[in-house]
């Protein structure tokens, strides 16, 4: 039995998780910038949860994914301080990292 289909499937699953997290991070950035901090927090937390999905731990994209997690968490700290613009900037940084991950995943 070949391992190729399984690897392709794992890569595809990781890619889907990454692009979904990227979408949620982008939405979080928009909401944070608009002052909708609770919605931004929920979206950022959803994005973080997707970064742990998709069997990405052994994928070459993991470095970008981990950087995105850090940016998302830093954005949540900005939200805790009431800084929607600061959070939005961190979330946009996460979008960039996840976009990079999607090219590798």
MDTraj code that builds the backbone (N, CA, C; nanometers):
import mdtraj as md
import numpy as np

residues = "UNK UNK UNK UNK UNK UNK UNK UNK UNK UNK UNK UNK UNK UNK UNK UNK UNK UNK UNK UNK UNK UNK UNK UNK UNK UNK UNK UNK UNK UNK UNK UNK UNK UNK UNK UNK UNK UNK UNK UNK UNK UNK UNK UNK UNK UNK UNK UNK UNK UNK UNK UNK UNK UNK UNK UNK UNK UNK UNK UNK UNK UNK UNK UNK UNK UNK UNK UNK UNK UNK UNK UNK UNK UNK UNK UNK UNK UNK UNK UNK UNK UNK UNK UNK UNK UNK UNK UNK UNK UNK UNK UNK UNK UNK UNK UNK UNK UNK UNK UNK UNK UNK UNK UNK UNK".split()
xyz = np.array([
    [0.0842, -0.1172, 0.0000],
    [0.0000, 0.0000, 0.0000],
    [0.0891, 0.1241, 0.0000],
    [0.0598, 0.2146, -0.0868],
    [0.1381, 0.3377, -0.1011],
    [0.1007, 0.4389, 0.0064],
    [0.2004, 0.5133, 0.0517],
    [0.1762, 0.6208, 0.1474],
    [0.1428, 0.7522, 0.0786],
    [0.1600, 0.7609, -0.0504],
    [0.1368, 0.8843, -0.1231],
    [-0.0054, 0.9385, -0.1051],
    [-0.1093, 0.8601, -0.1221],
    [-0.2435, 0.9161, -0.1029],
    [-0.2648, 0.9689, 0.0391],
    [-0.2102, 0.9011, 0.1375],
    [-0.2268, 0.9463, 0.2756],
    [-0.1559, 1.0802, 0.2967],
    [-0.0351, 1.0947, 0.2439],
    [0.0381, 1.2207, 0.2556],
    [-0.0362, 1.3324, 0.1854],
    [-0.0842, 1.3081, 0.0678],
    [-0.1574, 1.4099, -0.0065],
    [-0.2821, 1.4513, 0.0703],
    [-0.3475, 1.3549, 0.1287],
    [-0.4673, 1.3837, 0.2059],
    [-0.4340, 1.4670, 0.3294],
    [-0.3262, 1.4337, 0.3996],
    [-0.2856, 1.5096, 0.5177],
    [-0.2480, 1.6520, 0.4797],
    [-0.1781, 1.6673, 0.3681],
    [-0.1408, 1.8019, 0.3230],
    [-0.2648, 1.8821, 0.2879],
    [-0.3599, 1.8188, 0.2224],
    [-0.4838, 1.8862, 0.1859],
    [-0.5623, 1.9278, 0.3102],
    [-0.5649, 1.8412, 0.4101],
    [-0.6345, 1.8718, 0.5351],
    [-0.5680, 1.9887, 0.6052],
    [-0.4360, 1.9917, 0.6069],
    [-0.3625, 2.1021, 0.6675],
    [-0.3908, 2.2309, 0.5917],
    [-0.3866, 2.2248, 0.4605],
    [-0.4117, 2.3441, 0.3795],
    [-0.5499, 2.4014, 0.4083],
    [-0.6507, 2.3146, 0.4173],
    [-0.7871, 2.3616, 0.4471],
    [-0.7933, 2.4287, 0.5834],
    [-0.7264, 2.3708, 0.6823],
    [-0.7252, 2.4315, 0.8162],
    [-0.6578, 2.5679, 0.8130],
    [-0.5488, 2.5783, 0.7384],
    [-0.4739, 2.7044, 0.7299],
    [-0.5580, 2.8132, 0.6633],
    [-0.6195, 2.7824, 0.5498],
    [-0.6958, 2.8873, 0.4806],
    [-0.8220, 2.9251, 0.5577],
    [-0.8783, 2.8315, 0.6312],
    [-0.9931, 2.8650, 0.7167],
    [-0.9488, 2.9556, 0.8307],
    [-0.8363, 2.9241, 0.8936],
    [-0.7826, 3.0101, 0.9999],
    [-0.7506, 3.1485, 0.9452],
    [-0.6961, 3.1532, 0.8241],
    [-0.6647, 3.2813, 0.7605],
    [-0.7913, 3.3661, 0.7429],
    [-0.8987, 3.3032, 0.7000],
    [-1.0251, 3.3742, 0.6824],
    [-1.0758, 3.4300, 0.8153],
    [-1.0752, 3.3478, 0.9195],
    [-1.1216, 3.3943, 1.0502],
    [-1.0320, 3.5054, 1.1056],
    [-0.9017, 3.4947, 1.0844],
    [-0.8103, 3.5994, 1.1320],
    [-0.8377, 3.7312, 1.0594],
    [-0.8655, 3.7233, 0.9317],
    [-0.8998, 3.8438, 0.8558],
    [-1.0277, 3.9074, 0.9056],
    [-1.1265, 3.8250, 0.9347],
    [-1.2516, 3.8775, 0.9896],
    [-1.2281, 3.9395, 1.1270],
    [-1.1425, 3.8773, 1.2070],
    [-1.1103, 3.9317, 1.3394],
    [-1.0453, 4.0686, 1.3259],
    [-0.9554, 4.0836, 1.2292],
    [-0.8894, 4.2126, 1.2062],
    [-0.9915, 4.3196, 1.1704],
    [-1.0848, 4.2866, 1.0832],
    [-1.1878, 4.3833, 1.0425],
    [-1.2753, 4.4242, 1.1599],
    [-1.3172, 4.3278, 1.2382],
    [-1.4031, 4.3581, 1.3529],
    [-1.3286, 4.4387, 1.4587],
    [-1.2036, 4.4048, 1.4831],
    [-1.1248, 4.4787, 1.5825],
    [-1.1080, 4.6236, 1.5391],
    [-1.0804, 4.6436, 1.4120],
    [-1.0619, 4.7779, 1.3585],
    [-1.1910, 4.8598, 1.3688],
    [-1.3042, 4.7932, 1.3543],
    [-1.4344, 4.8606, 1.3624],
    [-1.4814, 4.8794, 1.5062],
    [-1.4052, 4.8291, 1.6024],
    [-1.4421, 4.8447, 1.7426],
    [-1.5331, 4.7364, 1.7971],
    [-1.5553, 4.6324, 1.7198],
    [-1.6392, 4.5198, 1.7648],
    [-1.5478, 4.4178, 1.8332],
    [-1.5064, 4.4516, 1.9530],
    [-1.4006, 4.3742, 2.0181],
    [-1.4440, 4.2335, 2.0581],
    [-1.5675, 4.2175, 2.1034],
    [-1.6136, 4.0833, 2.1412],
    [-1.6193, 3.9905, 2.0200],
    [-1.6699, 4.0431, 1.9085],
    [-1.6747, 3.9620, 1.7864],
    [-1.5331, 3.9296, 1.7395],
    [-1.4434, 4.0285, 1.7486],
    [-1.3044, 4.0060, 1.7082],
    [-1.2410, 3.8967, 1.7931],
    [-1.2693, 3.8988, 1.9225],
    [-1.2137, 3.7977, 2.0128],
    [-1.2628, 3.6583, 1.9737],
    [-1.3928, 3.6453, 1.9492],
    [-1.4490, 3.5156, 1.9103],
    [-1.3877, 3.4648, 1.7801],
    [-1.3728, 3.5542, 1.6826],
    [-1.3161, 3.5150, 1.5541],
    [-1.1687, 3.4768, 1.5672],
    [-1.0950, 3.5525, 1.6479],
    [-0.9525, 3.5200, 1.6681],
    [-0.9376, 3.3852, 1.7381],
    [-1.0215, 3.3597, 1.8363],
    [-1.0151, 3.2301, 1.9048],
    [-1.0495, 3.1153, 1.8099],
    [-1.1445, 3.1388, 1.7199],
    [-1.1781, 3.0374, 1.6205],
    [-1.0597, 3.0141, 1.5270],
    [-0.9951, 3.1230, 1.4857],
    [-0.8767, 3.1100, 1.3999],
    [-0.7682, 3.0285, 1.4699],
    [-0.7461, 3.0573, 1.5974],
    [-0.6450, 2.9828, 1.6736],
    [-0.6793, 2.8344, 1.6759],
    [-0.8069, 2.8032, 1.6990],
    [-0.8447, 2.6616, 1.7054],
    [-0.8176, 2.5919, 1.5723],
    [-0.8388, 2.6599, 1.4608],
    [-0.8102, 2.5986, 1.3312],
    [-0.6608, 2.5774, 1.3095],
    [-0.5766, 2.6592, 1.3731],
    [-0.4320, 2.6395, 1.3555],
    [-0.3846, 2.5117, 1.4227],
    [-0.4665, 2.4538, 1.5091],
    [-0.4307, 2.3271, 1.5734],
    [-0.4911, 2.2080, 1.5006],
    [-0.5679, 2.2329, 1.3958],
    [-0.6323, 2.1247, 1.3219],
    [-0.5549, 2.0867, 1.1976],
    [-0.6040, 1.9879, 1.1300],
    [-0.5540, 1.9529, 0.9987],
    [-0.4221, 1.8788, 0.9916],
    [-0.3792, 1.8156, 1.0988],
    [-0.2537, 1.7393, 1.0950],
    [-0.1367, 1.8229, 1.0442],
    [-0.1264, 1.9471, 1.0905],
    [-0.0215, 2.0380, 1.0425],
    [0.1085, 2.0277, 1.1209],
    [0.1086, 1.9577, 1.2315],
    [0.2276, 1.9559, 1.3179],
    [0.3518, 1.9038, 1.2467],
    [0.3350, 1.8135, 1.1523],
    [0.4508, 1.7609, 1.0808],
    [0.4646, 1.8222, 0.9412],
    [0.3823, 1.9217, 0.9122],
    [0.3844, 1.9870, 0.7821],
    [0.4907, 2.0964, 0.7812],
    [0.5578, 2.1186, 0.6693],
    [0.6580, 2.2258, 0.6624],
    [0.6016, 2.3646, 0.6931],
    [0.4713, 2.3809, 0.6847],
    [0.4075, 2.5101, 0.7109],
    [0.4003, 2.5428, 0.8596],
    [0.4389, 2.4513, 0.9455],
    [0.4186, 2.4680, 1.0894],
    [0.4880, 2.5932, 1.1439],
    [0.6019, 2.6306, 1.0892],
    [0.6711, 2.7502, 1.1375],
    [0.5837, 2.8733, 1.1180],
    [0.5229, 2.8861, 1.0011],
    [0.4331, 2.9991, 0.9757],
    [0.3092, 2.9915, 1.0640],
    [0.2590, 2.8717, 1.0819],
    [0.1388, 2.8526, 1.1642],
    [0.1667, 2.8935, 1.3084],
    [0.2808, 2.8536, 1.3612],
    [0.3157, 2.8913, 1.4982],
    [0.3337, 3.0418, 1.5109],
    [0.3930, 3.1050, 1.4108],
    [0.4056, 3.2511, 1.4115],
    [0.2680, 3.3172, 1.4091],
    [0.1769, 3.2604, 1.3310],
    [0.0406, 3.3141, 1.3253],
    [-0.0285, 3.3010, 1.4605],
    [-0.0102, 3.1882, 1.5269],
    [-0.0687, 3.1696, 1.6609],
    [-0.0202, 3.2771, 1.7564],
    [0.1107, 3.3043, 1.7518],
    [0.1671, 3.4083, 1.8391],
    [0.1035, 3.5441, 1.8092],
    [0.0890, 3.5749, 1.6819],
    [0.0278, 3.7027, 1.6443],
    [-0.1181, 3.7091, 1.6903],
    [-0.1902, 3.5994, 1.6744],
    [-0.3295, 3.5960, 1.7189],
    [-0.3394, 3.6136, 1.8701],
    [-0.2537, 3.5436, 1.9428],
    [-0.2539, 3.5581, 2.0892],
    [-0.2149, 3.6988, 2.1316],
    [-0.1170, 3.7575, 2.0628],
    [-0.0799, 3.8954, 2.0943],
    [-0.1954, 3.9911, 2.0660],
    [-0.2688, 3.9637, 1.9603],
    [-0.3875, 4.0440, 1.9302],
    [-0.4929, 4.0328, 2.0392],
    [-0.5072, 3.9130, 2.0947],
    [-0.6024, 3.8964, 2.2048],
    [-0.5598, 3.9785, 2.3265],
    [-0.4296, 3.9850, 2.3525],
    [-0.3804, 4.0696, 2.4625],
    [-0.4111, 4.2163, 2.4350],
    [-0.3970, 4.2587, 2.3103],
    [-0.4316, 4.3963, 2.2726],
    [-0.5806, 4.4214, 2.2982],
    [-0.6636, 4.3237, 2.2643],
    [-0.8081, 4.3377, 2.2897],
    [-0.8365, 4.3493, 2.4384],
    [-0.7641, 4.2720, 2.5192],
    [-0.7828, 4.2795, 2.6644],
    [-0.7582, 4.4208, 2.7153],
    [-0.6665, 4.4914, 2.6499],
    [-0.6369, 4.6293, 2.6873],
    [-0.7281, 4.7302, 2.6194],
    [-0.8224, 4.6832, 2.5393],
    [-0.9160, 4.7719, 2.4720],
    [-0.8614, 4.8374, 2.3462],
    [-0.7497, 4.7886, 2.2950],
    [-0.6859, 4.8478, 2.1778],
    [-0.7259, 4.7717, 2.0516],
    [-0.8367, 4.8125, 1.9926],
    [-0.8850, 4.7453, 1.8724],
    [-0.7918, 4.7607, 1.7541],
    [-0.7308, 4.8789, 1.7381],
    [-0.6391, 4.9005, 1.6257],
    [-0.5114, 4.8174, 1.6407],
    [-0.4598, 4.8099, 1.7638],
    [-0.3421, 4.7274, 1.7882],
    [-0.3724, 4.5806, 1.7620],
    [-0.4905, 4.5367, 1.8065],
    [-0.5313, 4.3981, 1.7831],
    [-0.5468, 4.3712, 1.6340],
    [-0.6063, 4.4665, 1.5643],
    [-0.6261, 4.4510, 1.4204],
    [-0.4925, 4.4342, 1.3491],
    [-0.3927, 4.5110, 1.3892],
    [-0.2600, 4.4996, 1.3277],
    [-0.2006, 4.3608, 1.3525],
    [-0.2154, 4.3108, 1.4749],
    [-0.1637, 4.1759, 1.5060],
    [-0.2369, 4.0699, 1.4255],
    [-0.3692, 4.0849, 1.4142],
    [-0.4477, 3.9874, 1.3384],
    [-0.4101, 3.9920, 1.1903],
    [-0.3827, 4.1109, 1.1370],
    [-0.3379, 4.1206, 0.9972],
    [-0.2019, 4.0538, 0.9798],
    [-0.1159, 4.0654, 1.0799],
    [0.0124, 3.9939, 1.0751],
    [-0.0113, 3.8430, 1.0705],
    [-0.1097, 3.7964, 1.1467],
    [-0.1432, 3.6530, 1.1458],
    [-0.1936, 3.6114, 1.0086],
    [-0.2741, 3.6959, 0.9452],
    [-0.3228, 3.6655, 0.8102],
    [-0.2047, 3.6476, 0.7157],
    [-0.1069, 3.7360, 0.7255],
    [0.0122, 3.7259, 0.6412],
    [0.0833, 3.5922, 0.6650],
    [0.1042, 3.5571, 0.7919],
    [0.1738, 3.4307, 0.8228],
    [0.0952, 3.3109, 0.7715],
    [-0.0367, 3.3150, 0.7849],
    [-0.1188, 3.2037, 0.7385],
    [-0.1209, 3.1968, 0.5860],
    [-0.1158, 3.3126, 0.5218],
    [-0.1067, 3.3132, 0.3761],
    [0.0226, 3.2456, 0.3328],
    [0.1325, 3.2763, 0.4007],
    [0.2592, 3.2116, 0.3704],
    [0.2493, 3.0608, 0.3941],
    [0.1848, 3.0230, 0.5034],
    [0.1666, 2.8798, 0.5344],
    [0.0881, 2.8097, 0.4252],
    [-0.0120, 2.8779, 0.3690],
    [-0.0952, 2.8138, 0.2667],
    [-0.0159, 2.7803, 0.1401],
    [0.0922, 2.8547, 0.1154],
    [0.1759, 2.8242, -0.0011],
    [0.2610, 2.6998, 0.0213],
    [0.2904, 2.6714, 0.1474],
    [0.3788, 2.5601, 0.1830],
    [0.3001, 2.4336, 0.2162],
    [0.1827, 2.4517, 0.2747],
    [0.1051, 2.3375, 0.3285],
    [0.0647, 2.2383, 0.2224],
])
top = md.Topology()
chain = top.add_chain()
for i, resn in enumerate(residues, 1):
    res = top.add_residue(resn, chain, resSeq=i)
    for name in ("N", "CA", "C"):
        top.add_atom(name, md.element.get_by_symbol(name[0]), res)
traj = md.Trajectory(xyz[None], top)
